[in-house]
Amino acid sequence: MIKKVFRNTVFIGLFTFVTLLIGGSLAAFTAPQNGTAQLFSAGTPAVPNKLQAGPLTANQMVLKWSDNADNESGYRIERSSDGEGFVQIAMVPADSTEYEDSRVEPNKNYTYRIRAFNRSGNSEYSSHVTTSSPDAIPAAVSNVQVIATEPTEIVVKWQDNSVNEKGFTIERKKKGETRFTEITKTAANITQYIDKTVSAESEYEYRISAFNALGRSVFSDVTGLTTGGDIPNPPTNLNVFAESPTRVMATWDDNAINEAGYEVERRADNEEDFSKLTTTPPDVVFFRDNTVEGARQYEYRVRAINTIGTSRRTDAYTIITPEEETVVSITAGESGYRIATPGENEILTKFSYTVTGEDADIIGIALQLSDEQSSVYDLVSQEITLHKENGTQIGSAIFDPETKTAFTKLEKGVFRIEQNNARTLTVRGIIADRGGEYNLPSGNLIRVDYDGDKTGEDGNHAIGVTSGKIINPIGNDTKSEGIRVMSAYPLVQYVPLKSNETILQAGTKRVLYKAKITAIGGGIAIHKTTFSISKETENGSGKTSEFALSVFQNPDFTIPDIVFNEGQNLGGIVNAGRCYNGTKDNKETPLLDSDGRNAKGSFENSVAIEVYPDLTACSKEPTVLVISKGQTRWFKVTATIGNIESGDKPQSIHTQMEGDSLYPEGGSIWRAGDVDLDNNDNFIWSPATLGKPKVIDKDFTNGFMVPGLSSMASETVTEQRETE
């Protein structure tokens, strides 16, 4: 409804302009003098709102909005790909509320805004709206070209028509083949590939497709050509290593059937260009260069030749010759004999490598079980592990039950030895339980050693770091002392005498020696102990009597052992002081001068007091002193001193607990009586006690390498004299 009308009419030529005030707004009519009047708004149109945008396809967006104006001439549509720089992309007529943008790219963000316009100007912009186009399978490539740049090289080129590819797949088919095979994938935006895997005088066809996460485009048209000439195929896998400081060996793979030979080229560290060393006959795949010098850098390369031309050269191979001959030598490491119980992770052996000439990587390691008693089943899973000096495990191996050998390879650099240095390798293994599926007995000796006879790539070998040469270590089999497996074993320790116990007095009962024994891993049974007793006198011979070994439950030697504490054994006395050397009366035992040790381990010209835990009489029957698992017993040797010879210096008596230097000749596990007949019979014990003073007489052994026994200290008691 027009509430107010203001009219102002002006006649100019053929047109009449009438100005009206309509509803408070200016409007105008224009018309020819003899025509129909037209009305136009004098104000800008209202702002459109509720702008929305979304994808129709990967290449098409649709925009929708609300038309709030009744005087617009149309709408201007603007777009930005970064949210800042807008560009007008379209104008649509009045009353439009929708527009399709068909100029978008897949997988991109777009921001839109619109505004209305008429003759009075533009409205304000609508609010912005941002949306993303979905990804799409990339467009196919076109214009594929193939060019033979060499008889064994083809360059493939193509036109990239997509903006969203992840890369391109190249497929090839050789004449006579029924299907295409993928030969490579390239990255995005690549438009060329050099195929160096073709043969001379061969026909090839190529096709290419673009791909992304949604799939791949259709393949291009197939394009092909035939390679030309009879140039031989190039050699591959060039390898160069120094055989000595003045000799280098080069080897390669022969891939040609028509070569006249191979040209070998070299460049020294003081030369700018390569020069030809030699041309080998056809089918020869090595060359030995005897013209090098030690401690120099050289580069080598090789190509095939014939009358048509030359193949492509191999990549250059660089080598530094050693300053001196490379030698890897092997020596046994320190891995002393030990007794171990099941479940323990033990050091089985150690051996050391020494390297001269250049740094070397130890690669192959061959081991063997070198004792008839050794069983692969004495180790859990028949496995050993290899360790560096700091304990880090670097490898493992499994023993073959038939050959009793094991072999493993280490990676390059894992165990590297620097030139003119040495390193030690430690071999460990977990001791298997006794009995079980393989009926493993106590007493088995596990002796693992380096197998010096096995060398080469399937045996012990190293590789020179500089030369690349395979080096066989110099050295024989090692001889470790081994691990004796016992279900339990004694730990023997010396206990020093108190100061008042070291005084020698005639006519008194004196303490001569103290020790303690602990049962490790299980209960043990002791059948015999031996003590060497000698004295220092200047003339004549003294007398001692009633030697006795007593056993106690506490370190103060005040609580006797339960078994040996009644009747003649009252006070813990093991043998009631009646016997030495098993059956001889010891009531008046002469002590001669001491002068070193004999082969048996006792003092020369001394008395070996052999003590058996016999409850009733002097006997060699296998009665035992039982010590339960984890318990300790304390032992004390006493004797009555009969007389002391006079002399210029105080007299002394020396006592020491004796071990054994070797196993019994009949084996490590034997009958107690048989062990007692051996030259090594000073300490007889068993790991199987059944908790009784008597045990089954089949599992005894001697004191060879019983922990602590071989290093027991000597004790001395000395006469005290007043000084003048």
Secondary structure, DSSP 8 states (H G I E B T S, - for coil): -------EEEEETTEEEEEEEETTEEEEEEEETTS--EEEESS-----EEEEEEEEETTEEEEEEE---SS--EEEEEEESSSS--EEEEEEETT--EEEE----TT-EEEEEEEEEETTEE------EEEE---------EEEEEEEEETTEEEEEEE---SS-SEEEEEEEETT-SS-EEEEEEETT--EEEE----TT-EEEEEEEEEETTEE------EEEE--S------EEEEEEEEETTEEEEEEE---SS-SEEEEEEEETT-SS-EEEEEE-TT--EEEE----TT-EEEEEEEEE-SS-B------EEEE--SS--EEEEEE-----EEE-TT-EEEEEEEEEEEESS-EEEEEEEEEE-STT--GGGBGGGEEEEE-TTS-EEEEEE--TTT-EEEEE--TTTTEE-TTEEEEEEEEEEB--SBGGGTB-TT-EE-EEE-TT-BSTTSBEEEETTT--EE--B--------EEE-SSEEEEEE----GGGGEE-TTSEEEEEEEEEEEESS-EEEEEEEEEEEEE-SSS-EEEEEEEEEEESSTTS-SB-SSS-SGGGTTTBSSTT-EETTTEE-TTEEE-B---B-TTSSBTTSEEEEE---SSSS--S-B-EEE-TT-EEEEEEEEEEEE----SS--EEEEEE--BSS--TT-SSB-HHHHTTSS--SSEEES--TTSSB--TT-BB--BT-TTGGG---EEEEE-----
